[in-house]
Amino acid sequence: GARGILTAALPAFERVLLEAAHEQTGGRKRDAAGLLGWGRNTLTRKLAELP
């Protein structure tokens, strides 16, 4: 169902968001996290979880 599609697509979508935020902030994690509305620790965790 739709939930399965979202679960499958979410990692790819987050990767795009993370890459865009990283590029826009010149790699500054604190700024990238703020741009995404996340804390710096959340950003770091999500980066570590990427395949």
Phi, psi and omega in degrees: 000191183298324181296322178296322178294316180297316180299321180287324185275336186303314180300320179293320179295316179296323179299316179298315179298315181297317180295318180294316180295320179298316181293316183293334184256007180066026177085006180280111186299317181299316180292320179296318179298316179297320179299325181272352182078023180247164169280161180298322179295323177296316178300313181299318179296315181295323176297319180291332181279347181296141179291000000 
